[in-house]
Amino acid sequence: MEVQTDNTFSMTNRIYFDNAATTSLDPAVLAAMMPYLTNLYGNPSSIYSYGRESRLAIENARKSVAKILDAHPAEIFFTSGGTESSNTAITASVRDLGCKHIISSEIEHHATLHTIRFLQNRGEASVSYVKVRPDGYIDMNELENLLMQSHEKTLVTLMHANNEIGNMIDLQATGELCKRYNAIFHSDTVQTVGHFPFDLKNTYVHFITGSGHKFHGPKGVGILYINENVKISPFLHGGSQERNMRAGTENLYGIVGFAKALEAATISYEEESSRIKDLQLYMMQQLKKNTVGVSFNGDPGGRSLYTVLSVNFPRTFKSEMILFNMDINNICVSGGSACSSGADIGSHVMNVINSDPGLVTVRFSFSKHNTKEEVDTVVKKLKDMI
């Protein structure tokens, strides 16, 4: 197969359009973390002054996160990221809250899908999958039917926004449906915390998740929101950290960085979300204008992530090598999710909503650092590649 190179496109000109996988660390976030990477290294569980300083930093971060999400500080627990948070919430719903039936969808993140299948295989819960419409949205009528027909305590686990195509559920409406049928509601909000405002005090949801590296914070730190009316057992056992809920010495500098990144994202939300949305729509227009047979997955013009654009190209001899050719040209994108350690096993999301073998799918995802000039460069390269 043909691999195209352009030696004039140097490494210093790398274009990064894979922000749904991870974002760059904001310099202000790094500055906030540095004291805890250098001088303020005390163990937060220690009683001397170094330890008390570290404990204060964690509790201040917790208060900051809670205020932004409109939650109570006691409802915020720091974890290693979205995967641990979702595993904890789903497993606790079954083992501690008595959920014997799980309703989910086949386009969830693998942190959810693999967990519910594990519990199903162990005979701990039955699983039902709500239909996904061709436009990528959850069929809410069928969700209500599944809830209505369930005769056991039920967990509904549906992601707020899909990481591959961007489609969002209505968190309020889904929560109200769960409330009507007395179901536990967990939502993987990894793609939306730091990108959209939340009002958890007025939302019927028992668990949500967040991951710092999705909004210019550090990797390896996340949150699990547990509604104050929910009582569960720890997922990790050991010490008494996180109010006996999550054992292990806290990721001090990561927690400080998470809170700082969320604060920065919240302050700039109105301006940055509008600019990034314009960039997403601009790329759609340019691809339609310059590429024959292009199409888009999900509903990028509707209730969807402003950061994600999932694009189909007609499968040809050249387009089959599109990801490799873009990489060689220093353009960073993915074929869908980038959460499978680089394994090219095909997208389970695309298999559900659009399994046409005649198409090649590429996910472009944007951040505040991207520009229209970068879009123009990528579209020009794509035109040459396919």
VEXLO-946773 format. One line per field, with one value per residue (C-alpha): residue in three letters; x, y, z. Coordinates in steps of 0.25 Angstrom, whole numbers, plus 2048, in hexadecimal, padded with zeros to 3 digits. Last residue first. Layout:
BEGIN
ropa: [ALA / ...]
x: [X / ...]
y: [Y / ...]
z: [Z / ...]
This chain:
BEGIN
ropa: [ILE / MET / ASP / LYS / LEU / LYS / LYS / VAL / VAL / THR / ASP / VAL / GLU / GLU / LYS / THR / ASN / HIS / LYS / SER / PHE / SER / PHE / ARG / VAL / THR / VAL / LEU / GLY / PRO / ASP / SER / ASN / ILE / VAL / ASN / MET / VAL / HIS / SER / GLY / ILE / ASP / ALA / GLY / SER / SER / CYS / ALA / SER / GLY / GLY / SER / VAL / CYS / ILE / ASN / ASN / ILE / ASP / MET / ASN / PHE / LEU / ILE / MET / GLU / SER / LYS / PHE / THR / ARG / PRO / PHE / ASN / VAL / SER / LEU / VAL / THR / TYR / LEU / SER / ARG / GLY / GLY / PRO / ASP / GLY / ASN / PHE / SER / VAL / GLY / VAL / THR / ASN / LYS / LYS / LEU / GLN / GLN / MET / MET / TYR / LEU / GLN / LEU / ASP / LYS / ILE / ARG / SER / SER / GLU / GLU / GLU / TYR / SER / ILE / THR / ALA / ALA / GLU / LEU / ALA / LYS / ALA / PHE / GLY / VAL / ILE / GLY / TYR / LEU / ASN / GLU / THR / GLY / ALA / ARG / MET / ASN / ARG / GLU / GLN / SER / GLY / GLY / HIS / LEU / PHE / PRO / SER / ILE / LYS / VAL / ASN / GLU / ASN / ILE / TYR / LEU / ILE / GLY / VAL / GLY / LYS / PRO / GLY / HIS / PHE / LYS / HIS / GLY / SER / GLY / THR / ILE / PHE / HIS / VAL / TYR / THR / ASN / LYS / LEU / ASP / PHE / PRO / PHE / HIS / GLY / VAL / THR / GLN / VAL / THR / ASP / SER / HIS / PHE / ILE / ALA / ASN / TYR / ARG / LYS / CYS / LEU / GLU / GLY / THR / ALA / GLN / LEU / ASP / ILE / MET / ASN / GLY / ILE / GLU / ASN / ASN / ALA / HIS / MET / LEU / THR / VAL / LEU / THR / LYS / GLU / HIS / SER / GLN / MET / LEU / LEU / ASN / GLU / LEU / GLU / ASN / MET / ASP / ILE / TYR / GLY / ASP / PRO / ARG / VAL / LYS / VAL / TYR / SER / VAL / SER / ALA / GLU / GLY / ARG / ASN / GLN / LEU / PHE / ARG / ILE / THR / HIS / LEU / THR / ALA / HIS / HIS / GLU / ILE / GLU / SER / SER / ILE / ILE / HIS / LYS / CYS / GLY / LEU / ASP / ARG / VAL / SER / ALA / THR / ILE / ALA / THR / ASN / SER / SER / GLU / THR / GLY / GLY / SER / THR / PHE / PHE / ILE / GLU / ALA / PRO / HIS / ALA / ASP / LEU / ILE / LYS / ALA / VAL / SER / LYS / ARG / ALA / ASN / GLU / ILE / ALA / LEU / ARG / SER / GLU / ARG / GLY / TYR / SER / TYR / ILE / SER / SER / PRO / ASN / GLY / TYR / LEU / ASN / THR / LEU / TYR / PRO / MET / MET / ALA / ALA / LEU / VAL / ALA / PRO / ASP / LEU / SER / THR / THR / ALA / ALA / ASN / ASP / PHE / TYR / ILE / ARG / ASN / THR / MET / SER / PHE / THR / ASN / ASP / THR / GLN / VAL / GLU / MET]
x: [7E2 / 7EF / 7F0 / 7E3 / 7E6 / 7F2 / 7EA / 7E0 / 7EB / 7F1 / 7E4 / 7E0 / 7EE / 7EB / 7DD / 7E4 / 7E6 / 7EB / 7DD / 7DB / 7D6 / 7D3 / 7D4 / 7CF / 7D2 / 7C9 / 7CB / 7BF / 7BB / 7BA / 7AD / 7AC / 7A5 / 79F / 7A2 / 7AF / 7B3 / 7B2 / 7BA / 7C5 / 7CF / 7DA / 7E6 / 7EC / 7F2 / 7F1 / 7E2 / 7DE / 7E0 / 7D2 / 7CE / 7D8 / 7E1 / 7E8 / 7F6 / 7FB / 80A / 80A / 80F / 803 / 7FA / 7FF / 7FD / 7EF / 7EB / 7F1 / 7E3 / 7E0 / 7EA / 7E5 / 7D7 / 7CD / 7C3 / 7C6 / 7BE / 7C0 / 7BE / 7BF / 7C1 / 7C4 / 7B6 / 7B0 / 7A2 / 794 / 793 / 79C / 7A6 / 79B / 7A1 / 7AA / 7AE / 7AF / 7BA / 7B7 / 7C0 / 7C9 / 7CC / 7BF / 7B9 / 7C6 / 7C7 / 7B9 / 7BB / 7C8 / 7C1 / 7B6 / 7C1 / 7C8 / 7BC / 7B9 / 7C7 / 7C5 / 7B7 / 7BD / 7C9 / 7C2 / 7B6 / 7BF / 7CB / 7C8 / 7C4 / 7D0 / 7D9 / 7D2 / 7D2 / 7E1 / 7E4 / 7DC / 7E2 / 7F0 / 7EE / 7E9 / 7F5 / 7FF / 7FA / 7F7 / 7F2 / 7F8 / 7F0 / 7E2 / 7D5 / 7C8 / 7CD / 7CC / 7D4 / 7E0 / 7DD / 7E8 / 7E6 / 7DB / 7D8 / 7C9 / 7C4 / 7B6 / 7AA / 7A0 / 798 / 790 / 79C / 79D / 7AA / 7B3 / 7BF / 7CB / 7D7 / 7E6 / 7F0 / 7F3 / 7F4 / 7EB / 7E8 / 7D9 / 7D9 / 7E6 / 7DE / 7D5 / 7C6 / 7BB / 7AC / 7A5 / 797 / 790 / 783 / 788 / 784 / 790 / 799 / 798 / 7A3 / 7A9 / 7AF / 7BE / 7C5 / 7BD / 7B7 / 7C0 / 7C1 / 7B3 / 7B0 / 7A2 / 79D / 78E / 788 / 77A / 76D / 764 / 760 / 76E / 775 / 76C / 76F / 77E / 77D / 776 / 780 / 78C / 787 / 790 / 79B / 7A1 / 7B0 / 7B3 / 7BF / 7BF / 7B0 / 7AA / 7A2 / 7A5 / 79A / 79A / 78C / 78C / 77F / 779 / 771 / 764 / 768 / 75D / 75B / 76A / 76C / 760 / 765 / 773 / 76B / 764 / 772 / 778 / 787 / 78C / 796 / 78F / 78C / 784 / 78B / 782 / 783 / 78C / 787 / 790 / 78D / 795 / 79E / 79F / 7AE / 7AD / 7A3 / 7AD / 7B8 / 7AF / 7AB / 7BA / 7BE / 7B4 / 7B6 / 7C5 / 7C3 / 7BC / 7AD / 7A9 / 7A1 / 798 / 794 / 789 / 78E / 785 / 789 / 78B / 78C / 793 / 79F / 7A4 / 79D / 79D / 7AB / 7B1 / 7AB / 7B0 / 7BE / 7C1 / 7BC / 7C5 / 7D1 / 7CF / 7CD / 7DA / 7E3 / 7D9 / 7D5 / 7C8 / 7BD / 7B0 / 7B6 / 7B9 / 7AA / 7A6 / 7A4 / 7AF / 7B7 / 7B5 / 7B9 / 7C6 / 7CA / 7C7 / 7CE / 7DA / 7DA / 7D9 / 7E5 / 7EE / 7EA / 7EF / 7FC / 7FE / 7FA / 805 / 810 / 80B / 80C / 7FF / 802 / 7F7 / 7F9 / 808 / 811 / 817 / 815 / 823 / 824 / 818 / 80E / 814 / 813 / 804 / 7FF / 80A / 806 / 7F8 / 7FB / 804 / 7F7 / 7FB / 7F8 / 7EB / 7E8 / 7E0 / 7D5 / 7E0 / 7E4 / 7E6 / 7F4 / 7FC / 80B / 812 / 81F / 820 / 822 / 819 / 824 / 826 / 819 / 816 / 80B / 80A / 804 / 800]
y: [828 / 82D / 83A / 83F / 83B / 843 / 84F / 84D / 84C / 859 / 860 / 85B / 85F / 86D / 86D / 86B / 861 / 865 / 866 / 857 / 84F / 840 / 83A / 82C / 824 / 819 / 812 / 80D / 802 / 7F8 / 7FF / 7FC / 809 / 80B / 7FE / 7FA / 809 / 808 / 7FB / 802 / 7F8 / 7F0 / 7F8 / 7F8 / 805 / 803 / 801 / 80F / 817 / 816 / 818 / 817 / 821 / 82F / 835 / 83C / 83B / 838 / 829 / 829 / 82E / 823 / 818 / 81C / 81D / 810 / 80A / 817 / 814 / 807 / 80C / 80C / 818 / 822 / 823 / 82E / 82F / 83D / 83F / 84C / 852 / 845 / 843 / 847 / 84C / 850 / 845 / 83A / 82C / 828 / 831 / 82F / 831 / 82D / 836 / 83F / 84E / 855 / 84B / 84A / 859 / 85B / 850 / 856 / 864 / 85D / 857 / 865 / 86C / 863 / 865 / 874 / 873 / 869 / 872 / 87F / 87A / 86F / 878 / 879 / 86B / 865 / 86D / 867 / 859 / 85A / 85F / 855 / 849 / 84F / 84F / 841 / 83D / 843 / 83C / 82E / 829 / 81E / 811 / 80D / 813 / 814 / 815 / 824 / 826 / 81F / 814 / 80A / 7FD / 7F9 / 7FD / 7FD / 803 / 800 / 808 / 811 / 81A / 826 / 82F / 82D / 827 / 82F / 827 / 830 / 82E / 82E / 826 / 830 / 83F / 84A / 850 / 84C / 83D / 83B / 83D / 832 / 833 / 829 / 82A / 822 / 823 / 82C / 833 / 841 / 84E / 84D / 848 / 855 / 853 / 85C / 856 / 854 / 851 / 845 / 841 / 837 / 82F / 830 / 821 / 821 / 818 / 818 / 80F / 80C / 810 / 80F / 81E / 822 / 81A / 822 / 82F / 82C / 829 / 837 / 83E / 838 / 83A / 830 / 835 / 831 / 834 / 829 / 822 / 826 / 825 / 830 / 82E / 81F / 816 / 80D / 80A / 801 / 7F9 / 7F2 / 7E7 / 7E6 / 7ED / 7EF / 7FE / 800 / 7F9 / 801 / 80E / 80B / 807 / 815 / 81B / 815 / 819 / 823 / 81F / 823 / 815 / 814 / 80C / 801 / 7FF / 7F3 / 7EA / 7E4 / 7DA / 7DB / 7D3 / 7C7 / 7C8 / 7C9 / 7D5 / 7DC / 7DB / 7DF / 7EC / 7EF / 7ED / 7F6 / 801 / 803 / 7FF / 80C / 80B / 808 / 7FB / 802 / 800 / 7FA / 7F2 / 7E9 / 7E3 / 7F0 / 7EE / 7FB / 7F5 / 7EA / 7EE / 7FD / 7FC / 7F5 / 800 / 80B / 806 / 801 / 80F / 816 / 80D / 80F / 81E / 821 / 81D / 821 / 82E / 82D / 838 / 837 / 83C / 849 / 84C / 84D / 859 / 853 / 860 / 860 / 852 / 853 / 85F / 858 / 84C / 854 / 85B / 84D / 848 / 855 / 854 / 846 / 849 / 855 / 84C / 841 / 84B / 851 / 844 / 83A / 831 / 82D / 837 / 832 / 83E / 842 / 851 / 854 / 84E / 847 / 84E / 85C / 858 / 855 / 864 / 867 / 85A / 85F / 86D / 867 / 85F / 850 / 84B / 844 / 835 / 82C / 835 / 83F / 837 / 842 / 846 / 84C / 84B / 856 / 855 / 847 / 84C / 84D / 84F / 840 / 83D / 82E / 825 / 817 / 80E / 800]
z: [7FD / 802 / 7FB / 7FF / 80D / 80D / 809 / 813 / 81E / 81A / 819 / 827 / 82D / 827 / 82E / 83B / 847 / 855 / 85B / 858 / 84D / 849 / 83B / 83B / 82E / 828 / 81B / 813 / 80A / 815 / 819 / 828 / 82C / 839 / 841 / 83A / 83B / 84A / 84B / 843 / 83C / 842 / 83F / 84D / 851 / 860 / 85E / 863 / 856 / 852 / 844 / 838 / 83F / 83C / 83D / 830 / 82F / 820 / 824 / 82D / 822 / 819 / 823 / 827 / 818 / 813 / 810 / 809 / 7FE / 7F9 / 7FB / 806 / 804 / 810 / 81D / 827 / 836 / 83B / 84A / 852 / 852 / 858 / 853 / 854 / 845 / 83A / 83D / 83D / 83C / 831 / 825 / 816 / 80C / 7FD / 7F6 / 7FF / 7FD / 800 / 809 / 811 / 812 / 817 / 822 / 826 / 827 / 830 / 83A / 83A / 83D / 848 / 84E / 84E / 855 / 85F / 862 / 864 / 86D / 875 / 878 / 887 / 888 / 880 / 88A / 896 / 891 / 88E / 89C / 8A2 / 89A / 89D / 8AC / 8AB / 8A2 / 8AC / 8B7 / 8B1 / 8BE / 8C6 / 8C4 / 8C8 / 8C2 / 8CA / 8D8 / 8D8 / 8CC / 8D3 / 8DE / 8DA / 8D3 / 8CA / 8BC / 8B7 / 8C4 / 8C9 / 8C5 / 8CC / 8C2 / 8C7 / 8C6 / 8B7 / 8B4 / 8AA / 8A6 / 8A2 / 899 / 89A / 892 / 887 / 88A / 886 / 879 / 878 / 875 / 87D / 88A / 889 / 88E / 893 / 897 / 8A1 / 8A7 / 89D / 89E / 89B / 8A3 / 8AD / 8A2 / 89A / 88F / 885 / 879 / 874 / 881 / 884 / 876 / 870 / 87E / 881 / 882 / 888 / 893 / 897 / 8A1 / 89D / 8A5 / 898 / 898 / 89D / 892 / 888 / 88F / 88E / 87F / 87D / 885 / 87E / 870 / 869 / 861 / 853 / 852 / 847 / 84E / 85C / 85E / 867 / 874 / 875 / 878 / 885 / 88A / 896 / 899 / 8A5 / 8A0 / 898 / 88C / 882 / 884 / 884 / 877 / 871 / 876 / 86F / 863 / 862 / 864 / 858 / 85B / 850 / 846 / 839 / 836 / 843 / 84F / 855 / 864 / 868 / 873 / 87E / 889 / 896 / 89F / 896 / 895 / 886 / 889 / 892 / 888 / 87D / 885 / 888 / 879 / 874 / 87E / 87D / 86E / 86C / 868 / 85A / 85D / 866 / 875 / 87E / 88A / 892 / 8A0 / 8A6 / 8B5 / 8BA / 8BF / 8B5 / 8A9 / 8AA / 8B0 / 8A4 / 89B / 8A3 / 8A6 / 898 / 892 / 89C / 899 / 88A / 88B / 892 / 89E / 8A8 / 8B0 / 8B7 / 8B7 / 8BE / 8CB / 8C4 / 8C1 / 8B3 / 8A9 / 89F / 8A1 / 8B0 / 8B2 / 8AA / 8B2 / 8BF / 8BB / 8B7 / 8C5 / 8CB / 8C4 / 8C6 / 8D5 / 8D6 / 8D0 / 8D9 / 8E5 / 8E1 / 8E0 / 8EE / 8F5 / 8F6 / 8EA / 8E1 / 8D7 / 8D5 / 8D4 / 8C6 / 8C7 / 8C2 / 8B4 / 8AD / 8B6 / 8B3 / 8A4 / 8A3 / 8A2 / 898 / 890 / 890 / 88B / 880 / 87B / 879 / 86B / 869 / 868 / 860 / 85C / 859 / 84D / 843 / 845 / 83A / 83A / 834 / 83D / 838 / 82A / 81E / 813 / 812 / 80D / 80D / 806 / 809 / 7FD / 800]
